[in-house]
Amino acid sequence: MFEGLFQPLHLVMIFGIALLVFGPKKLPELGKGIGDGIRGFKTAMSATNEDKVSPGTNPTDNVQS
């Protein structure tokens, strides 16, 4: 279904349509917002992975009273 989606001509057409819809001033701001969102998602995912308890360990071992 998506095998031919990311051909160079298709990417140029998608960029051209985005340029027409959003305009040259808004497009860098939109890219920055998407980049910040992806960066935040990666940070949250790495924090989630660090919080997971590895199998075979007791989760109460690290609890301080």
PDB file with SEQRES, HELIX, SHEET and CRYST1 records, atoms N, CA, C and O in Angstrom:
SEQRES   1 A   65  MET PHE GLU GLY LEU PHE GLN PRO LEU HIS LEU VAL MET          
SEQRES   2 A   65  ILE PHE GLY ILE ALA LEU LEU VAL PHE GLY PRO LYS LYS          
SEQRES   3 A   65  LEU PRO GLU LEU GLY LYS GLY ILE GLY ASP GLY ILE ARG          
SEQRES   4 A   65  GLY PHE LYS THR ALA MET SER ALA THR ASN GLU ASP LYS          
SEQRES   5 A   65  VAL SER PRO GLY THR ASN PRO THR ASP ASN VAL GLN SER          
HELIX    1 AA1 PRO A    8  ASP A   51  1                                  44    
CRYST1    1.000    1.000    1.000  90.00  90.00  90.00 P 1           1          
ATOM      1  N   MET A   1       0.819  -1.193   0.000  1.00  0.00           N  
ATOM      2  CA  MET A   1       0.000   0.000   0.000  1.00  0.00           C  
ATOM      3  C   MET A   1       0.865   1.259   0.000  1.00  0.00           C  
ATOM      4  O   MET A   1       0.569   2.200  -0.736  1.00  0.00           O  
ATOM      5  N   PHE A   2       1.935   1.299   0.815  1.00  0.00           N  
ATOM      6  CA  PHE A   2       2.776   2.485   0.912  1.00  0.00           C  
ATOM      7  C   PHE A   2       4.116   2.313   0.213  1.00  0.00           C  
ATOM      8  O   PHE A   2       5.021   3.119   0.429  1.00  0.00           O  
ATOM      9  N   GLU A   3       4.271   1.288  -0.617  1.00  0.00           N  
ATOM     10  CA  GLU A   3       5.578   0.984  -1.175  1.00  0.00           C  
ATOM     11  C   GLU A   3       6.101   2.059  -2.116  1.00  0.00           C  
ATOM     12  O   GLU A   3       7.315   2.255  -2.170  1.00  0.00           O  
ATOM     13  N   GLY A   4       5.265   2.760  -2.852  1.00  0.00           N  
ATOM     14  CA  GLY A   4       5.740   3.774  -3.783  1.00  0.00           C  
ATOM     15  C   GLY A   4       5.521   5.192  -3.291  1.00  0.00           C  
ATOM     16  O   GLY A   4       5.624   6.137  -4.073  1.00  0.00           O  
ATOM     17  N   LEU A   5       5.223   5.358  -2.015  1.00  0.00           N  
ATOM     18  CA  LEU A   5       4.869   6.677  -1.483  1.00  0.00           C  
ATOM     19  C   LEU A   5       6.050   7.627  -1.396  1.00  0.00           C  
ATOM     20  O   LEU A   5       5.891   8.823  -1.642  1.00  0.00           O  
ATOM     21  N   PHE A   6       7.227   7.129  -1.053  1.00  0.00           N  
ATOM     22  CA  PHE A   6       8.352   8.016  -0.784  1.00  0.00           C  
ATOM     23  C   PHE A   6       9.336   8.081  -1.936  1.00  0.00           C  
ATOM     24  O   PHE A   6      10.546   8.111  -1.712  1.00  0.00           O  
ATOM     25  N   GLN A   7       8.849   8.103  -3.140  1.00  0.00           N  
ATOM     26  CA  GLN A   7       9.715   8.310  -4.290  1.00  0.00           C  
ATOM     27  C   GLN A   7      10.050   9.802  -4.359  1.00  0.00           C  
ATOM     28  O   GLN A   7       9.271  10.630  -3.886  1.00  0.00           O  
ATOM     29  N   PRO A   8      11.201  10.152  -4.942  1.00  0.00           N  
ATOM     30  CA  PRO A   8      11.618  11.566  -4.959  1.00  0.00           C  
ATOM     31  C   PRO A   8      10.589  12.515  -5.567  1.00  0.00           C  
ATOM     32  O   PRO A   8      10.373  13.604  -5.035  1.00  0.00           O  
ATOM     33  N   LEU A   9       9.961  12.132  -6.654  1.00  0.00           N  
ATOM     34  CA  LEU A   9       8.971  13.004  -7.278  1.00  0.00           C  
ATOM     35  C   LEU A   9       7.775  13.227  -6.356  1.00  0.00           C  
ATOM     36  O   LEU A   9       7.229  14.329  -6.300  1.00  0.00           O  
ATOM     37  N   HIS A  10       7.374  12.198  -5.644  1.00  0.00           N  
ATOM     38  CA  HIS A  10       6.250  12.342  -4.717  1.00  0.00           C  
ATOM     39  C   HIS A  10       6.604  13.274  -3.563  1.00  0.00           C  
ATOM     40  O   HIS A  10       5.778  14.082  -3.140  1.00  0.00           O  
ATOM     41  N   LEU A  11       7.821  13.165  -3.060  1.00  0.00           N  
ATOM     42  CA  LEU A  11       8.236  14.046  -1.965  1.00  0.00           C  
ATOM     43  C   LEU A  11       8.285  15.500  -2.420  1.00  0.00           C  
ATOM     44  O   LEU A  11       7.915  16.397  -1.663  1.00  0.00           O  
ATOM     45  N   VAL A  12       8.741  15.742  -3.655  1.00  0.00           N  
ATOM     46  CA  VAL A  12       8.767  17.109  -4.195  1.00  0.00           C  
ATOM     47  C   VAL A  12       7.347  17.644  -4.326  1.00  0.00           C  
ATOM     48  O   VAL A  12       7.088  18.806  -4.013  1.00  0.00           O  
ATOM     49  N   MET A  13       6.440  16.810  -4.783  1.00  0.00           N  
ATOM     50  CA  MET A  13       5.047  17.246  -4.919  1.00  0.00           C  
ATOM     51  C   MET A  13       4.423  17.536  -3.555  1.00  0.00           C  
ATOM     52  O   MET A  13       3.696  18.518  -3.406  1.00  0.00           O  
ATOM     53  N   ILE A  14       4.694  16.707  -2.575  1.00  0.00           N  
ATOM     54  CA  ILE A  14       4.168  16.936  -1.228  1.00  0.00           C  
ATOM     55  C   ILE A  14       4.717  18.244  -0.657  1.00  0.00           C  
ATOM     56  O   ILE A  14       3.979  19.024  -0.055  1.00  0.00           O  
ATOM     57  N   PHE A  15       6.028  18.478  -0.851  1.00  0.00           N  
ATOM     58  CA  PHE A  15       6.625  19.728  -0.369  1.00  0.00           C  
ATOM     59  C   PHE A  15       6.028  20.933  -1.082  1.00  0.00           C  
ATOM     60  O   PHE A  15       5.763  21.959  -0.457  1.00  0.00           O  
ATOM     61  N   GLY A  16       5.814  20.810  -2.392  1.00  0.00           N  
ATOM     62  CA  GLY A  16       5.218  21.913  -3.162  1.00  0.00           C  
ATOM     63  C   GLY A  16       3.811  22.238  -2.698  1.00  0.00           C  
ATOM     64  O   GLY A  16       3.453  23.409  -2.567  1.00  0.00           O  
ATOM     65  N   ILE A  17       3.014  21.215  -2.450  1.00  0.00           N  
ATOM     66  CA  ILE A  17       1.646  21.444  -1.971  1.00  0.00           C  
ATOM     67  C   ILE A  17       1.673  22.069  -0.580  1.00  0.00           C  
ATOM     68  O   ILE A  17       0.884  22.968  -0.289  1.00  0.00           O  
ATOM     69  N   ALA A  18       2.576  21.599   0.282  1.00  0.00           N  
ATOM     70  CA  ALA A  18       2.688  22.184   1.627  1.00  0.00           C  
ATOM     71  C   ALA A  18       3.108  23.642   1.539  1.00  0.00           C  
ATOM     72  O   ALA A  18       2.633  24.471   2.314  1.00  0.00           O  
ATOM     73  N   LEU A  19       3.989  23.963   0.608  1.00  0.00           N  
ATOM     74  CA  LEU A  19       4.434  25.347   0.422  1.00  0.00           C  
ATOM     75  C   LEU A  19       3.280  26.220  -0.041  1.00  0.00           C  
ATOM     76  O   LEU A  19       3.145  27.358   0.408  1.00  0.00           O  
ATOM     77  N   LEU A  20       2.450  25.701  -0.933  1.00  0.00           N  
ATOM     78  CA  LEU A  20       1.295  26.466  -1.398  1.00  0.00           C  
ATOM     79  C   LEU A  20       0.255  26.653  -0.291  1.00  0.00           C  
ATOM     80  O   LEU A  20      -0.337  27.726  -0.169  1.00  0.00           O  
ATOM     81  N   VAL A  21       0.036  25.625   0.505  1.00  0.00           N  
ATOM     82  CA  VAL A  21      -0.997  25.692   1.536  1.00  0.00           C  
ATOM     83  C   VAL A  21      -0.564  26.579   2.700  1.00  0.00           C  
ATOM     84  O   VAL A  21      -1.330  27.436   3.141  1.00  0.00           O  
ATOM     85  N   PHE A  22       0.653  26.382   3.202  1.00  0.00           N  
ATOM     86  CA  PHE A  22       1.089  27.091   4.404  1.00  0.00           C  
ATOM     87  C   PHE A  22       1.866  28.363   4.116  1.00  0.00           C  
ATOM     88  O   PHE A  22       1.916  29.247   4.971  1.00  0.00           O  
ATOM     89  N   GLY A  23       2.465  28.488   2.961  1.00  0.00           N  
ATOM     90  CA  GLY A  23       3.232  29.679   2.616  1.00  0.00           C  
ATOM     91  C   GLY A  23       4.660  29.593   3.127  1.00  0.00           C  
ATOM     92  O   GLY A  23       4.953  28.827   4.045  1.00  0.00           O  
ATOM     93  N   PRO A  24       5.552  30.385   2.528  1.00  0.00           N  
ATOM     94  CA  PRO A  24       6.971  30.305   2.878  1.00  0.00           C  
ATOM     95  C   PRO A  24       7.296  30.791   4.296  1.00  0.00           C  
ATOM     96  O   PRO A  24       8.310  30.377   4.859  1.00  0.00           O  
ATOM     97  N   LYS A  25       6.475  31.645   4.879  1.00  0.00           N  
ATOM     98  CA  LYS A  25       6.748  32.133   6.235  1.00  0.00           C  
ATOM     99  C   LYS A  25       6.362  31.112   7.293  1.00  0.00           C  
ATOM    100  O   LYS A  25       7.058  30.963   8.297  1.00  0.00           O  
ATOM    101  N   LYS A  26       5.282  30.423   7.080  1.00  0.00           N  
ATOM    102  CA  LYS A  26       4.746  29.504   8.091  1.00  0.00           C  
ATOM    103  C   LYS A  26       5.426  28.137   8.066  1.00  0.00           C  
ATOM    104  O   LYS A  26       5.427  27.434   9.076  1.00  0.00           O  
ATOM    105  N   LEU A  27       6.002  27.751   6.930  1.00  0.00           N  
ATOM    106  CA  LEU A  27       6.569  26.413   6.793  1.00  0.00           C  
ATOM    107  C   LEU A  27       7.736  26.152   7.746  1.00  0.00           C  
ATOM    108  O   LEU A  27       7.768  25.076   8.344  1.00  0.00           O  
ATOM    109  N   PRO A  28       8.710  27.075   7.930  1.00  0.00           N  
ATOM    110  CA  PRO A  28       9.772  26.807   8.915  1.00  0.00           C  
ATOM    111  C   PRO A  28       9.256  26.685  10.349  1.00  0.00           C  
ATOM    112  O   PRO A  28       9.761  25.875  11.126  1.00  0.00           O  
ATOM    113  N   GLU A  29       8.263  27.480  10.695  1.00  0.00           N  
ATOM    114  CA  GLU A  29       7.674  27.396  12.030  1.00  0.00           C  
ATOM    115  C   GLU A  29       6.985  26.043  12.223  1.00  0.00           C  
ATOM    116  O   GLU A  29       7.054  25.448  13.298  1.00  0.00           O  
ATOM    117  N   LEU A  30       6.328  25.573  11.179  1.00  0.00           N  
ATOM    118  CA  LEU A  30       5.663  24.279  11.236  1.00  0.00           C  
ATOM    119  C   LEU A  30       6.683  23.154  11.393  1.00  0.00           C  
ATOM    120  O   LEU A  30       6.470  22.227  12.175  1.00  0.00           O  
ATOM    121  N   GLY A  31       7.783  23.230  10.658  1.00  0.00           N  
ATOM    122  CA  GLY A  31       8.848  22.232  10.771  1.00  0.00           C  
ATOM    123  C   GLY A  31       9.477  22.224  12.151  1.00  0.00           C  
ATOM    124  O   GLY A  31       9.785  21.164  12.696  1.00  0.00           O  
ATOM    125  N   LYS A  32       9.670  23.424  12.723  1.00  0.00           N  
ATOM    126  CA  LYS A  32      10.245  23.522  14.061  1.00  0.00           C  
ATOM    127  C   LYS A  32       9.305  22.909  15.098  1.00  0.00           C  
ATOM    128  O   LYS A  32       9.751  22.224  16.018  1.00  0.00           O  
ATOM    129  N   GLY A  33       8.025  23.155  14.950  1.00  0.00           N  
ATOM    130  CA  GLY A  33       7.052  22.581  15.872  1.00  0.00           C  
ATOM    131  C   GLY A  33       7.008  21.060  15.793  1.00  0.00           C  
ATOM    132  O   GLY A  33       6.918  20.380  16.814  1.00  0.00           O  
ATOM    133  N   ILE A  34       7.073  20.535  14.576  1.00  0.00           N  
ATOM    134  CA  ILE A  34       7.075  19.076  14.409  1.00  0.00           C  
ATOM    135  C   ILE A  34       8.348  18.489  14.996  1.00  0.00           C  
ATOM    136  O   ILE A  34       8.308  17.449  15.653  1.00  0.00           O  
ATOM    137  N   GLY A  35       9.496  19.158  14.760  1.00  0.00           N  
ATOM    138  CA  GLY A  35      10.766  18.681  15.313  1.00  0.00           C  
ATOM    139  C   GLY A  35      10.764  18.675  16.831  1.00  0.00           C  
ATOM    140  O   GLY A  35      11.253  17.733  17.455  1.00  0.00           O  
ATOM    141  N   ASP A  36      10.217  19.724  17.424  1.00  0.00           N  
ATOM    142  CA  ASP A  36      10.124  19.782  18.890  1.00  0.00           C  
ATOM    143  C   ASP A  36       9.219  18.681  19.428  1.00  0.00           C  
ATOM    144  O   ASP A  36       9.498  18.091  20.471  1.00  0.00           O  
ATOM    145  N   GLY A  37       8.143  18.412  18.714  1.00  0.00           N  
ATOM    146  CA  GLY A  37       7.238  17.345  19.140  1.00  0.00           C  
ATOM    147  C   GLY A  37       7.895  15.973  19.083  1.00  0.00           C  
ATOM    148  O   GLY A  37       7.727  15.158  19.990  1.00  0.00           O  
ATOM    149  N   ILE A  38       8.649  15.722  18.005  1.00  0.00           N  
ATOM    150  CA  ILE A  38       9.354  14.437  17.880  1.00  0.00           C  
ATOM    151  C   ILE A  38      10.418  14.314  18.957  1.00  0.00           C  
ATOM    152  O   ILE A  38      10.586  13.245  19.544  1.00  0.00           O  
ATOM    153  N   ARG A  39      11.137  15.392  19.220  1.00  0.00           N  
ATOM    154  CA  ARG A  39      12.177  15.373  20.253  1.00  0.00           C  
ATOM    155  C   ARG A  39      11.566  15.108  21.630  1.00  0.00           C  
ATOM    156  O   ARG A  39      12.120  14.339  22.415  1.00  0.00           O  
ATOM    157  N   GLY A  40      10.441  15.735  21.922  1.00  0.00           N  
ATOM    158  CA  GLY A  40       9.757  15.499  23.194  1.00  0.00           C  
ATOM    159  C   GLY A  40       9.259  14.070  23.322  1.00  0.00           C  
ATOM    160  O   GLY A  40       9.317  13.477  24.399  1.00  0.00           O  
ATOM    161  N   PHE A  41       8.765  13.517  22.209  1.00  0.00           N  
ATOM    162  CA  PHE A  41       8.305  12.130  22.216  1.00  0.00           C  
ATOM    163  C   PHE A  41       9.466  11.180  22.490  1.00  0.00           C  
ATOM    164  O   PHE A  41       9.324  10.234  23.265  1.00  0.00           O  
ATOM    165  N   LYS A  42      10.614  11.426  21.860  1.00  0.00           N  
ATOM    166  CA  LYS A  42      11.787  10.570  22.084  1.00  0.00           C  
ATOM    167  C   LYS A  42      12.252  10.659  23.530  1.00  0.00           C  
ATOM    168  O   LYS A  42      12.628   9.648  24.123  1.00  0.00           O  
ATOM    169  N   THR A  43      12.232  11.846  24.099  1.00  0.00           N  
ATOM    170  CA  THR A  43      12.646  12.025  25.487  1.00  0.00           C  
ATOM    171  C   THR A  43      11.695  11.274  26.426  1.00  0.00           C  
ATOM    172  O   THR A  43      12.133  10.625  27.376  1.00  0.00           O  
ATOM    173  N   ALA A  44      10.403  11.371  26.152  1.00  0.00           N  
ATOM    174  CA  ALA A  44       9.429  10.679  26.993  1.00  0.00           C  
ATOM    175  C   ALA A  44       9.573   9.164  26.871  1.00  0.00           C  
ATOM    176  O   ALA A  44       9.436   8.444  27.860  1.00  0.00           O  
ATOM    177  N   MET A  45       9.847   8.688  25.676  1.00  0.00           N  
ATOM    178  CA  MET A  45      10.010   7.244  25.479  1.00  0.00           C  
ATOM    179  C   MET A  45      11.264   6.735  26.185  1.00  0.00           C  
ATOM    180  O   MET A  45      11.244   5.651  26.768  1.00  0.00           O  
ATOM    181  N   SER A  46      12.352   7.500  26.140  1.00  0.00           N  
ATOM    182  CA  SER A  46      13.567   7.053  26.823  1.00  0.00           C  
ATOM    183  C   SER A  46      13.372   7.094  28.339  1.00  0.00           C  
ATOM    184  O   SER A  46      13.907   6.245  29.053  1.00  0.00           O  
ATOM    185  N   ALA A  47      12.622   8.061  28.833  1.00  0.00           N  
ATOM    186  CA  ALA A  47      12.345   8.120  30.266  1.00  0.00           C  
ATOM    187  C   ALA A  47      11.470   6.946  30.688  1.00  0.00           C  
ATOM    188  O   ALA A  47      11.640   6.400  31.778  1.00  0.00           O  
ATOM    189  N   THR A  48      10.546   6.563  29.836  1.00  0.00           N  
ATOM    190  CA  THR A  48       9.686   5.417  30.131  1.00  0.00           C  
ATOM    191  C   THR A  48      10.499   4.141  30.155  1.00  0.00           C  
ATOM    192  O   THR A  48      10.285   3.288  31.017  1.00  0.00           O  
ATOM    193  N   ASN A  49      11.427   3.994  29.225  1.00  0.00           N  
ATOM    194  CA  ASN A  49      12.264   2.801  29.184  1.00  0.00           C  
ATOM    195  C   ASN A  49      13.162   2.699  30.411  1.00  0.00           C  
ATOM    196  O   ASN A  49      13.433   1.595  30.882  1.00  0.00           O  
ATOM    197  N   GLU A  50      13.626   3.823  30.934  1.00  0.00           N  
ATOM    198  CA  GLU A  50      14.475   3.820  32.123  1.00  0.00           C  
ATOM    199  C   GLU A  50      13.672   3.463  33.368  1.00  0.00           C  
ATOM    200  O   GLU A  50      14.217   2.903  34.320  1.00  0.00           O  
ATOM    201  N   ASP A  51      12.381   3.784  33.366  1.00  0.00           N  
ATOM    202  CA  ASP A  51      11.537   3.521  34.528  1.00  0.00           C  
ATOM    203  C   ASP A  51      11.095   2.072  34.626  1.00  0.00           C  
ATOM    204  O   ASP A  51      10.673   1.631  35.695  1.00  0.00           O  
ATOM    205  N   LYS A  52      11.180   1.333  33.552  1.00  0.00           N  
ATOM    206  CA  LYS A  52      10.733  -0.064  33.569  1.00  0.00           C  
ATOM    207  C   LYS A  52      11.641  -0.903  34.456  1.00  0.00           C  
ATOM    208  O   LYS A  52      12.847  -0.669  34.541  1.00  0.00           O  
ATOM    209  N   VAL A  53      11.045  -1.867  35.103  1.00  0.00           N  
ATOM    210  CA  VAL A  53      11.790  -2.783  35.963  1.00  0.00           C  
ATOM    211  C   VAL A  53      12.187  -3.980  35.117  1.00  0.00           C  
ATOM    212  O   VAL A  53      11.350  -4.550  34.417  1.00  0.00           O  
ATOM    213  N   SER A  54      13.448  -4.365  35.174  1.00  0.00           N  
ATOM    214  CA  SER A  54      13.894  -5.513  34.385  1.00  0.00           C  
ATOM    215  C   SER A  54      13.361  -6.797  34.997  1.00  0.00           C  
ATOM    216  O   SER A  54      13.188  -6.878  36.213  1.00  0.00           O  
ATOM    217  N   PRO A  55      13.098  -7.805  34.165  1.00  0.00           N  
ATOM    218  CA  PRO A  55      12.558  -9.059  34.681  1.00  0.00           C  
ATOM    219  C   PRO A  55      13.542  -9.746  35.628  1.00  0.00           C  
ATOM    220  O   PRO A  55      14.754  -9.689  35.425  1.00  0.00           O  
ATOM    221  N   GLY A  56      13.023 -10.380  36.639  1.00  0.00           N  
ATOM    222  CA  GLY A  56      13.854 -11.092  37.597  1.00  0.00           C  
ATOM    223  C   GLY A  56      14.288 -10.251  38.775  1.00  0.00           C  
ATOM    224  O   GLY A  56      14.955 -10.764  39.674  1.00  0.00           O  
ATOM    225  N   THR A  57      13.935  -8.979  38.805  1.00  0.00           N  
ATOM    226  CA  THR A  57      14.279  -8.138  39.938  1.00  0.00           C  
ATOM    227  C   THR A  57      13.009  -7.840  40.726  1.00  0.00           C  
ATOM    228  O   THR A  57      11.906  -7.843  40.180  1.00  0.00           O  
ATOM    229  N   ASN A  58      13.181  -7.590  41.977  1.00  0.00           N  
ATOM    230  CA  ASN A  58      12.078  -7.270  42.843  1.00  0.00           C  
ATOM    231  C   ASN A  58      11.914  -5.756  42.851  1.00  0.00           C  
ATOM    232  O   ASN A  58      12.858  -5.055  43.217  1.00  0.00           O  
ATOM    233  N   PRO A  59      10.758  -5.221  42.463  1.00  0.00           N  
ATOM    234  CA  PRO A  59      10.589  -3.765  42.418  1.00  0.00           C  
ATOM    235  C   PRO A  59      10.692  -3.085  43.775  1.00  0.00           C  
ATOM    236  O   PRO A  59      10.888  -1.871  43.834  1.00  0.00           O  
ATOM    237  N   THR A  60      10.564  -3.841  44.876  1.00  0.00           N  
ATOM    238  CA  THR A  60      10.647  -3.243  46.199  1.00  0.00           C  
ATOM    239  C   THR A  60      12.079  -3.198  46.719  1.00  0.00           C  
ATOM    240  O   THR A  60      12.311  -2.681  47.812  1.00  0.00           O  
ATOM    241  N   ASP A  61      13.055  -3.729  45.960  1.00  0.00           N  
ATOM    242  CA  ASP A  61      14.444  -3.697  46.404  1.00  0.00           C  
ATOM    243  C   ASP A  61      15.006  -2.280  46.497  1.00  0.00           C  
ATOM    244  O   ASP A  61      15.841  -1.996  47.355  1.00  0.00           O  
ATOM    245  N   ASN A  62      14.542  -1.378  45.599  1.00  0.00           N  
ATOM    246  CA  ASN A  62      15.086  -0.027  45.535  1.00  0.00           C  
ATOM    247  C   ASN A  62      14.293   0.972  46.381  1.00  0.00           C  
ATOM    248  O   ASN A  62      14.625   2.158  46.398  1.00  0.00           O  
ATOM    249  N   VAL A  63      13.272   0.522  47.069  1.00  0.00           N  
ATOM    250  CA  VAL A  63      12.439   1.410  47.879  1.00  0.00           C  
ATOM    251  C   VAL A  63      13.152   1.685  49.212  1.00  0.00           C  
ATOM    252  O   VAL A  63      13.581   0.767  49.910  1.00  0.00           O  
ATOM    253  N   GLN A  64      13.263   2.977  49.536  1.00  0.00           N  
ATOM    254  CA  GLN A  64      13.889   3.352  50.817  1.00  0.00           C  
ATOM    255  C   GLN A  64      12.793   3.715  51.806  1.00  0.00           C  
ATOM    256  O   GLN A  64      11.816   4.369  51.440  1.00  0.00           O  
ATOM    257  N   SER A  65      12.948   3.300  53.042  1.00  0.00           N  
ATOM    258  CA  SER A  65      11.928   3.574  54.075  1.00  0.00           C  
ATOM    259  C   SER A  65      12.268   4.842  54.813  1.00  0.00           C  
ATOM    260  O   SER A  65      11.537   5.245  55.718  1.00  0.00           O  
TER     261      SER A  65                                                      
END                                                                             
